[in-house]
Amino acid sequence: MATVLVWFQNNLRVADQPLLSFSKFSSDHILPVFIIDERWFKPNQFGVTPMGPHRYRFLADSLGALRRRLNALGAPLVVRYGHPEQVLPDLCAQYKVAALRYENEVGTYEQQSIRRIVQALIEKGILISDYPISTLIDATTFTTNPDCLPLQFTPFRQIVEKALNIPPLVPLPVRLNGLQGVQEGHIPSPVEMGLSQLFADARADVHHRGGEEQALNRLQLFMDSGAIDTYYDTRNQLHGSLFSSQLSPWLANGCISARTIYNAIKAYEQQRGANRSTYWLFFELLWRDFFKISLLKHGKKYFLVNGLKPAKTPKRHDAAAFERWCSGSTSSELVNAAMVQLRSTGYMSNRMRQVVASYLVNDLGQDWRWGAAWFEHWLIDYDVSSNYGNWTYLAGVGNDPRSDRYFDIEKQARQFDQDFSFRKQWLVSDKQNT
Ligand SMILES: Cc1cc2nc3c(=O)[nH]c(=O)nc-3n(C[C@H](O)[C@H](O)[C@H](O)COP(=O)(O)OP(=O)(O)OC[C@H]3O[C@@H](n4cnc5c(N)ncnc54)[C@H](O)[C@@H]3O)c2cc1C
């Protein structure tokens, strides 16, 4: 009997999980593995660690939930800390692994790391199976022929909708033939990882907890409450518990698949009717796909100051102005409220992300990459393609046909926070630890 190492990355679920699809005749032992990469905790060139406390807390919750799900199916999850380039070959040797399964990643650094690992394991005679990136649509046409991918979203969406191809869900495994007697490894708490101790913030509208079950509960709430029915009109609100799906943290960690959400939309439409709101949730999931495939195509350009555009004058970096933006002490209360919310919860509405990004780039005239790195550290839904895709878009160096996407702060405040309720929610210091 051979042992197959199943390497989990940003896909922390068992439902709709191609990596766990084994033939019922297979007698292979399964060794599920997750590696907490030590590079996530080292400061980058922008002076912040990629993994902040909220992000890590959500990840650790998701790992705990995955471990429980896998245990119930018969396959203990092994968790290790270190460099995947070292940990994976070590585990392969320790458990006499014959084959590795993993999902392809779109991040440039992740891809480089995976290439090195795969090469080393092939040389050791280990069989490698890679699975497609986790999009809603079957993205093969674009990933195998990147020239087919337009620079902008609208033509992409038109091509996709003309011949919509969304694969069915992968059946849930009934039982897994897990390798027994393994050293499972502890899932460190944020404090054990040197991150600050976090408490739920009483001001938050939603307390996001990692894990597959929590994701499905959130999806069900969004559907059963009927919030999806009015999503088109509410999606630009700044706060509230049901104005948008808030599924992004679970999507980013792969606790739920976009296809599961799509199936729920379709089920809802069949029972209660389709409208532009139900369509719009699908539409937003296509944005997610678009940025993933686009990052795969354009690679490291997304991380350069000029992005996908021909060279422009580089933006400046003023450390004091940036610090005021980060800490929520700018001259704009609207911006400050959102930056406090980000640090307190790891979440921010889409509209406020656009507003604070525009403020940093246009009003303060700063290099957008510092803002993207700050978001990367704090967002519980951090996703490399959505983050860098949206930041380059906002900074006028990405997939936007326009190069001046300016959000007038006063106008935004009048339009979306006329009663000051969002600013009051985050700027009144009534924080309680619960
Ligand atoms: C500067 C900036 C940075 C961002 N960084 C991230 C990020 O790191 N991770 C992330 O998931 N989203 C990011 N977004 C996109 C968007 O703000 C969030 O996906 C959205 O706010 C999440 O809330 P929701 O789940 O309620 O979204 P909903 O409105 O309910 O949308 C449903 C899903 O569609 C996808 N989606 C919606 N809008 C976008 C978009 N503009 N781009 C890509 N996918 C989208 C998300 O997966 C989202 O969960 C960023 C946007 C901006 C302007």
The ligand as an SDF file (V2000), in Angstrom:
LIG
                    3D

 53 58  0  0  0  0  0  0  0  0999 V2000
   -7.9700   47.6460   -2.2500 C   0  0  0  0  0  0  0  0  0  0  0  0
   -8.7740   46.3550   -2.2010 C   0  0  0  0  0  0  0  0  0  0  0  0
   -8.2060   45.1950   -1.7030 C   0  0  0  0  0  0  0  0  0  0  0  0
   -8.9360   44.0000   -1.6650 C   0  0  0  0  0  0  0  0  0  0  0  0
   -8.3550   42.8750   -1.1430 N   0  0  0  0  0  0  0  0  0  0  0  0
   -9.0550   41.7070   -1.1320 C   0  0  0  0  0  0  0  0  0  0  0  0
   -8.4820   40.5320   -0.6170 C   0  0  0  0  0  0  0  0  0  0  0  0
   -7.3100   40.4880   -0.1880 O   0  0  0  0  0  0  0  0  0  0  0  0
   -9.2450   39.4050   -0.5910 N   0  0  0  0  0  0  0  0  0  0  0  0
  -10.5260   39.3870   -1.0800 C   0  0  0  0  0  0  0  0  0  0  0  0
  -11.1800   38.3370   -1.0230 O   0  0  0  0  0  0  0  0  0  0  0  0
  -11.0660   40.4870   -1.6140 N   0  0  0  0  0  0  0  0  0  0  0  0
  -10.3910   41.6490   -1.6520 C   0  0  0  0  0  0  0  0  0  0  0  0
  -10.9690   42.7690   -2.1670 N   0  0  0  0  0  0  0  0  0  0  0  0
  -12.2580   42.6540   -2.8670 C   0  0  0  0  0  0  0  0  0  0  0  0
  -13.5190   42.9170   -2.0340 C   0  0  0  0  0  0  0  0  0  0  0  0
  -13.3860   44.1010   -1.3110 O   0  0  0  0  0  0  0  0  0  0  0  0
  -13.8280   41.7680   -1.0570 C   0  0  0  0  0  0  0  0  0  0  0  0
  -13.8200   40.5410   -1.7580 O   0  0  0  0  0  0  0  0  0  0  0  0
  -15.2000   41.9480   -0.4490 C   0  0  0  0  0  0  0  0  0  0  0  0
  -15.2900   43.1730    0.2230 O   0  0  0  0  0  0  0  0  0  0  0  0
  -15.4490   40.8160    0.5160 C   0  0  0  0  0  0  0  0  0  0  0  0
  -16.6830   40.9620    1.1570 O   0  0  0  0  0  0  0  0  0  0  0  0
  -17.8890   39.9910    0.8150 P   0  0  0  0  0  0  0  0  0  0  0  0
  -17.4660   38.5790    0.9420 O   0  0  0  0  0  0  0  0  0  0  0  0
  -19.0460   40.4230    1.6110 O   0  0  0  0  0  0  0  0  0  0  0  0
  -18.1330   40.2910   -0.7240 O   0  0  0  0  0  0  0  0  0  0  0  0
  -19.4600   40.1270   -1.5880 P   0  0  0  0  0  0  0  0  0  0  0  0
  -19.8410   41.4830   -2.0550 O   0  0  0  0  0  0  0  0  0  0  0  0
  -20.4930   39.3520   -0.8780 O   0  0  0  0  0  0  0  0  0  0  0  0
  -18.9420   39.3160   -2.8600 O   0  0  0  0  0  0  0  0  0  0  0  0
  -18.9250   37.8740   -2.8900 C   0  0  0  0  0  0  0  0  0  0  0  0
  -17.5350   37.3960   -3.2030 C   0  0  0  0  0  0  0  0  0  0  0  0
  -17.1390   37.8540   -4.4900 O   0  0  0  0  0  0  0  0  0  0  0  0
  -15.7230   38.1220   -4.4930 C   0  0  0  0  0  0  0  0  0  0  0  0
  -15.4980   39.5530   -4.7590 N   0  0  0  0  0  0  0  0  0  0  0  0
  -16.3280   40.5880   -4.5210 C   0  0  0  0  0  0  0  0  0  0  0  0
  -15.7640   41.7460   -4.9270 N   0  0  0  0  0  0  0  0  0  0  0  0
  -14.5430   41.4290   -5.4210 C   0  0  0  0  0  0  0  0  0  0  0  0
  -13.4900   42.1790   -5.9900 C   0  0  0  0  0  0  0  0  0  0  0  0
  -13.5380   43.5250   -6.1420 N   0  0  0  0  0  0  0  0  0  0  0  0
  -12.3640   41.5270   -6.3620 N   0  0  0  0  0  0  0  0  0  0  0  0
  -12.2530   40.1740   -6.2300 C   0  0  0  0  0  0  0  0  0  0  0  0
  -13.2380   39.4180   -5.7120 N   0  0  0  0  0  0  0  0  0  0  0  0
  -14.3710   40.0310   -5.3110 C   0  0  0  0  0  0  0  0  0  0  0  0
  -15.2200   37.7940   -3.0940 C   0  0  0  0  0  0  0  0  0  0  0  0
  -14.7120   36.4740   -3.0960 O   0  0  0  0  0  0  0  0  0  0  0  0
  -16.4740   37.9080   -2.2470 C   0  0  0  0  0  0  0  0  0  0  0  0
  -16.4260   37.1480   -1.0570 O   0  0  0  0  0  0  0  0  0  0  0  0
  -10.2660   43.9880   -2.1790 C   0  0  0  0  0  0  0  0  0  0  0  0
  -10.8200   45.1520   -2.6820 C   0  0  0  0  0  0  0  0  0  0  0  0
  -10.0980   46.3370   -2.6780 C   0  0  0  0  0  0  0  0  0  0  0  0
  -10.7380   47.5830   -3.2310 C   0  0  0  0  0  0  0  0  0  0  0  0
  1  2  1  0
  2  3  1  0
  2 52  2  0
  3  4  2  0
  4  5  1  0
  4 50  1  0
  5  6  2  0
  6  7  1  0
  6 13  1  0
  7  8  2  0
  7  9  1  0
  9 10  1  0
 10 11  2  0
 10 12  1  0
 12 13  2  0
 13 14  1  0
 14 15  1  0
 14 50  1  0
 15 16  1  0
 16 17  1  0
 16 18  1  0
 18 19  1  0
 18 20  1  0
 20 21  1  0
 20 22  1  0
 22 23  1  0
 23 24  1  0
 24 25  2  0
 24 26  1  0
 24 27  1  0
 27 28  1  0
 28 29  2  0
 28 30  1  0
 28 31  1  0
 31 32  1  0
 32 33  1  0
 33 34  1  0
 33 48  1  0
 34 35  1  0
 35 36  1  0
 35 46  1  0
 36 37  1  0
 36 45  1  0
 37 38  2  0
 38 39  1  0
 39 40  1  0
 39 45  2  0
 40 41  1  0
 40 42  2  0
 42 43  1  0
 43 44  2  0
 44 45  1  0
 46 47  1  0
 46 48  1  0
 48 49  1  0
 50 51  2  0
 51 52  1  0
 52 53  1  0
M  END
$$$$
